[in-house]
């Protein structure tokens, strides 16, 4: 006896809310067999597991302790055999099928919100002597929100998985049920976008180059070479610059699309020096907050979007000597959209993901005496929201407008402003006459970069009102529009999956748990992204045509990753 699942949709399809998941359960019987039922389930799970680290000179920390938390985000079940007609004609609970092949069609519709509140785990921790048998305990913290995307890349620590499971129920106690599991990839519909207010969110840094000592004229005289020096006129003040990284407010970037980014450079004094763009790097940082009961951990993953060095690109044209404001051409980063391994921002019961966009600009300058070797590097950091790019159907937006629900107050992402340094005012300056909403205002080096504090959301209730209601979407057709490519990172080769959905509540097997968490360190996820190549000796002009010869070309780079831990019951 064997069973498998065959979908009507393509194998690599990425599903979203309101989509139908349909197909057939194919049962092959080489001989006659007796079964009780054929059930098909559509399930979504969010599993986390964290281990307590070992501390030196602490006897209690030598004992292994790990916590497992599991939430059933989605659970739908249908019985495809016996059908209601068969049940009416038969009074028994077992049915004998002749040898052959049987097809049982099934069809599910993906909802909007999770329903783990209605599907709590009934299993508790069980310990038998010295044998540690751990099941997923129940948890009282549930968040009702839009279904999160599929997530992997943290083996043995965090996973969000959606799958279809077919079960052949056999009537005899000593006969094992036959199961088949097929994973599906899920990417949610994005929430309604706010109206364009023609405002911008920005991060800003100001810094001045160092002053070089004036050169001396050396004169040689006399037989023994007596030296006499006469200083020349003092060199003019070195230039000071202000660099802005700007995004439309609110700061939203979209999966598989280029960044709506603007980078502005302004000269703050009357120096006659010529400015050069030496390097430019744009990097997306994702913070995955993992919680397992009283343990918490934050994983940091970086996606380098583009990086160019040794550019030597003058800002503006030589004829524009009096100009003090420049906008870097967007062609430098338009060819580098977000990778397909970036999932949207989300927040569910035990896992959440947020993002920051870091723009690093390197400037150099040349005085009348020549090019200075100093390189001024200005990092700018912006908290951003990543949307899936799958727009909600118009009928759904109309239904929401007719049945409004109270929404939580918007969050104000405004870090504290640093004081004035080097005599430069912290009053925001708006170059190029663009209306702005200041996000972070950073004075001259070494003032810290503005950052996003997640603790500011602590006053929000856990059960926040969802963006959509499932009752509104019952009669709405699936999304008829562009879909996004989303690739869930696979598990490392040669490693068994740490979370076994077919295990009856066991979560992690004991042997795999000891191997994964014996040292208290997780396995680092791997990703590859594309980066830009170097550009040399090109004059930078604003808003050049995309086909200009100065357009960058791509090169590859390895992914960088950093890890942060927090086991004190709160985030770092």
N, C-alpha and C positions, 0 to 999 in steps of 0.2 A: 504494500500500500504506500502510495506517495501522493503528495499534494503540492501544488505550486500556484502562484498568483500571477495573472497576466493582466496588465493594465490596458485600457483603451487608448490612453494618451502615450506620447513618446516617452521613452525610458528616461531621458535626461531632462524632462520638463520640470520647471520650477512652479509649484502651485502657490496660489494666494487665496485670500479670503473670498468667499462666494463661489469658488471653483468647485466643480464636481470631480470627485475621485471615483472612477468607475472601472470595471473590468470583470474578469471571470476567475472563479476558483476552479482549477482543473484537478479533479480527483481521478487517479488511475488505480484500478483494482486488478491485480493479476489473478486473484481468486475471489470467490464469493466472500463477502465480509458483512458483519453486523455492526451498525453504528447507531448512535442515538441522535446526533444532530451535526450540522455543519454551520458554524458561526463565523462571522467576519467582523472584525473590530477595526476602527480607526482610532488610533491613540496618539497622544502627544505627551511627552514626559520631560520634566526638568529635574535633573539629578545632579547633586553636588556631594563631594566627599572631601573632608579636610582632616589632616592628622596633626596632633599636637607635637611641636618640635621638642627635641631633647635638650635639656639645659645641663651644663656641667655641675658636678657636686650637688645634684638634686636626685635623691633616691626615687621620689615619686615620679619624676619625669622619665625614668627608665621604663616604666610600664607603657606599653603601646596603647594609645587611645585615639580612635578616629570616629568622626561623626558623619553619618550619612543622612541626607535630607532629599526626599523625593516628592515632587508634586505632579499629579496627573492633570495636565493642562487641558487635555482633550480626551474624551472617552465616548465613543459611539459604537453600538453593537447592533447587528441585525442577524437574524437566523434565516439562512437561505435554504436550509433543509432541516426538518420537513416543512413544506409549505402549509398554509392554513387549510388548503383542500385535502392534503394528505392527512393532516391531523384530524379532520372531521370524519374521514373514512376509516381511520384506524384508532383503536383505543389503547394500543400498546405504546411503550416508550423506546422500543428498539426496532430497527428496520434492517432487513437483510437485502443487500444490493448484490446483483450479479456481477461477475467479472466484466470489466470494460472501462471506458472512460466517461466521466460525467463532468458537465460544465454547469456551474452555478453563478449566475450574474449577480453583481452587487453594485451599489451606487451610494455615495455619501456626498454631502455638501459641507464644505468647510465653513465654520461659523466665524464670527469676528472675535469674540472674547473667550478667555479661558474660563473653565468651570471647575477648577480644583476645589472650590469650596463645597461643591456637591459630591466630590469624589475623594474624601479624605482616606488616608492610608490607615487600615485597621491593624497593622502589624506593629509590634513593639520589640524592644531589645530582649533577646533570649540568651542566657548564658548557661551552659551545661558543664559544670565542673571547671576544668582548665581549658575547655574548648570554647572559643569565642565565636558564637553564632550571632551575627548582627543583622537585623532587618531594618528597613526604613521606618523610623518612628513617625508618629503623627506630629504635625506642627500646627500651631494656632495662627500663624501669620500667613495670610493669603492676600494677594493683590488681584483685583478684578480689572484687567486691562486687555488691550488687543493682544491676540496671540503673538508671542515673540518669534523671531526667525529661527531657523535651524542653526545650531551652534556646535562646533567641535574645535579641536586644536588644543584641548587641555586634557589629555588622556588621564583617566583615573581621578579627575578633579571636578570637572564641570562639563555638562553636555545637555543640549536641548535637541530632542529627537522626535520625529514624526514617522509613523509607520502604519502599515496595514497588516493585520495578522489574521490568518485563517486557521481554524481549529476543527479537527475532526474528532468529535466526542465519541468515545467508545464506552459501551455500557458496563463492561466487566471491570471490577476494581483493579485487577492485576494487569490490565492492558493499558499501556500508556497512550495518551492522546497524541495525535499526529498534528504538528503545527508547521506553518510556513509563514515567514515574515519578509516583507518587502518595504524597504525604507523609501520615503518620499522627501523631496526637498521643498521647504516652505519659506516664502518671503512675503511678509504682510503688506497690505495696502497702506499707503502713507496717510496720516491724518490730514484733515483739511488745512490747506496752507492759508496763512493770513494774507490780507490784502496788502498790496505794495504801497507802502507809505513813503517811498522815495527817501528813506533814511538808511544810514549805514552804521554798522558796528565796527570799531577799529581798535587796534593796539598800536601804541606809539612809543618810540624811544628817541632820545636826544643825546648827542655826544659831540665833543669837539676834539679835533686832532691835537697832538702834542706840538708844543713850540720847539723849534730847532734853534740852537745858538747861532748868532750871526757869524759869517765867515770873516776871516782876518786876512789882510794883505801882508804878506811877509816880504821884507826887503833884506837883501844880503849886502853887507858893506865891510870894507877893511880887509886886511890881509888874512886875519884869523876868522873871518866870516862872522862878525858881530851881527846879531839879529835885532831888528827893530820892527815892531808891528804897529799898524795903525788901523783900528777897527773901522769898518764901513758902517753905513747907516743901518739901523736896526731893521730886521726883516718884519714884514707885515704880520698881522695876527693870523694864525692858522684858521681854516674854515671850520664851522660847526654845522652839523646837519641834523635834520629830523626826518625819521622814516616812519611811515604809516602803512599798516596792512589792513585793508578794509574789505568787509563783506556786507551784503544787504542785510538790513535788520528786519526780523531776527536772523541770526547767522545759520542758514540752512544750506547744506551741500547735498548732492544727490548721487546715488550709486550709479556707476558707469558713465558719469557725466563730468565735463571739465569744471574747474573751480570758478565761481563768479567773483574772482579776486581782483582787487586793485592794490597796487603798491605805489606809494607816492614818496618822493624824496624832495626835501626843501632845504635850501641853504639859509641859515639863520643869521648870518652876518654879511658884511660887505667885502669879504675876502675875494680877491681876483683869481683864486686857485681854480683849476679845472678838476671836476670830480669824475671818477671812474667807477663803474660797477665791476668789481673783481670776482665776486661769487654770489650765487643765489641757490638756496636750498629750500624746498617745501616738503614737509613731512607731516603725516597724520598719525596721531598717537591715540590708541584705544585703551581705555581703562575698564577692565572687566572685574566687577565686584562680585565675589563668590561668598556665599554664606551657607554654613551647615550648622544649624542650631545655634550654639553659643560661639562658634568659631567663624572667623571672617578672614578674607584674604583678597588682595587686589593685585591682579595680573596686568602688566603693561606690555602692549604690543605696538610696534612701530611699523608703518608703511612709508618708506621713502617714495614720494611721488615724482620728484625731479631734483637733480643736483647738477650744477655746473660750476666749474672753477676756472681760474686763469682766463677770465673773459676779457679784461682790459677794454671795456666798452665805455667810451666817453658819454656822459649824460648831456643830451642836447647836441646842437650843432655849434661849430666854432663861431658862426656869425651871430649867435644869440648870447653875447657876452653879459648882458644885463639881466638875463633870466635867472630866477632863483627857485623855480618849481618845475619838477619833472614827474611824469607818470611812466613807469616801466611798461613796455608793450606787452599785452596779454599773450602774444604769440609764444612767449617763452614757456608758458605752462598750459596753453590751450590743447596741446597734443598729448597731454598726460591726464586722462580721466582717472577717477577713483578705481582701484583694482576690483575685480569681481569677487574677491575674498572678503571685502568689507561689508559687514551686515549693518542694517539700520540701527540707530539708537533704540534701546528698549529697556523696560524695567518689568521684571516678573518677580515671583515670590522669593526666589533664592538666588537669582542671577540678574545683574544689570550691566549695561554697557553705555559708556559715554565717551566723547571724543574731544580732542583738542587739535587745532591746526597750528603748526609751528612754522613760521617763515623766518629764515635767516638770511640777512642781506650783508654782504661784505663790500665796503667802500674804500677807495684809495683816492689820493689827490696829487696834483702836480703844481708846484709853484714856478715862479719865473726862473729859478735856479735849476729846475729839473724835477723828475718824479720822485716822490718820497717813498721809502720802503714800507712805511707803516700801513697796516691793514686794520680797518675798524669793522668789527663784526657786531651786528645788532640783531639779536634774536627777538622775535615777536610771537606771542602766543595768544590764540583766540579759542575759547570754547565754542564748539559748533554742534549742531544737530545734523545727523545723517538720516536722510529720508530714502525710502526704497525707490521712488520714482514711479510707482504704480499708482496712478491717480484713481480716486474713488469714482464710481459711476455717478453721472448727473442725477439719476433718480434717487440715489441714496442721499446726496447732498440736499435735494429738495425735501426728502422725508425728514431729515434732521432739522431743516429750517421750519417745517411745520410742527415739529415736536421738539422744541428746544429743551435742553437739560442744563442745569447749572454746571459751569466749568470752574476748575480751580483758578485762583488768581495767578496771573503771570509772574514768573520768577524774575527778580532783578539781579542780573549777573554783573555786579559792580564791586570789584575788589577795592580795598583801601588805596587811596592815592598817596604816593610818596611825597615827601617835602621837596622844596626847591633845593637844587644843587648847582654849584658853579654859577650862581647868579642868574639862572635861566628860570623863567616863570613857568609854573605848571598849568597856567590857564590854557585851555585847549585852543589850538590854532587850526583853522579849517582851510587847508590849501585847496586851490582850484574851485572854491566857492561851492562845496558840496554839503548839503544838510546832513548832519551826522548825529548819531547817538553814541556818546563816548562809552567804551567798554573798559579800557585800561589806559592810563596816562602815565607814561614812564619817563622820568627825568633822565639826566645824563648818567653815563656809566659811573659806578657800578650799581645803579638802582635796580631792585629786583623786578622781574617781569611779572605783570599781573597774572593771576591764576584764578581758577574757578573752584569755589569751596562747596562741595556737595552737602555739607552739614546745613547749609541754608535752607534745604528742603525738608528739614526734620519736622517742621510744623504742619506738614501736609498729612492727611490721614492715609493709612495704608490702602483703604478701599476707596481710591479716587474714582470719580465718575469716568467711565470709559468714553473713548472718542465716538464709538458707534454702538448701537444697540442691535442685538441679534433679532429682536422682534421686528425691527424696521427692514431687515434684509431677507426675510423669509420669501418674499415674492419678487425679489430683485434678481435680474439675470447676472451671470458672471461678468467680470470686467472685460470690455471689448476695447482694448487699446494696447499700446506697446508694453511689452514685458521686459524685465531686466534679467540679465544673466547673473546668477549668483552661484558661486562654487564653494561648497562646504569643504574645508581642508580635510583630506582623508587621514585615517589613523596611520601612524608610522608602520612601515612594513615589518613583518616578523613579530608584531605585537598583537596579542589577543585583545579584543575589546574589553575594557575594564567594566563597563556597565552591560549586563546581559539582560535584555528585555524579556527573554523567554524564561529566565529564572523566576521561580515563584516567590518574589519578594525578597530575594537574597541580596540584590544590589551587586556588590562586589564579592567575588569568591574569596575565601580566606587566603588561599595560596597567592592569588594575584595581588591581594591587598598587601601581604607581607613583602612581595617583590617590589611593588610600586612605591610603598611608603616606608621602607625600612630605614632610609636615610632622611626622611622628611622633606625630600625635594621632588617637585613635579618634573615631568618631561617637558622640555621646551618645545612649543609648536614651531613649525617651519613654514615660511612663506617666501616667495620671490616676487619682486616688483621691478619695474623698469625705471631707469634714471636717464637724465640727459647727458650729452657729451659736452666737452669743453668747447668754448668759442673764443677765438683770439682775434685781436686786431680789427674788430668791426665797430663801426659808429652806430650808436643807438639812436634811433629816431622813433617817435611815438606813433603808434597805430599804423605800422607798416603792413603791407599786404601779406597774407599768409604764405604766398609763394615766393617771398623774397629770399635771396641766397643766404641771408643771415639766420634763417630758421634753424632751430636746434635739431640734432639727430639723437637717437636713443642709444643708451648702453645699459647694461645690466649691472645690478649690485645686489649684494647679499642683505638679508633682513637683519635688523638689529633688535634686540629684545632686552628688557630689564624687568626685574621682578621686585615686588614689594610685598611684605607680609604684615598681617595684623591679626594676632590671636588674642587680643585683649578684650574682645567683644565690641570693638568700635573700629572705625576706619582711621587710618593714619592721616 
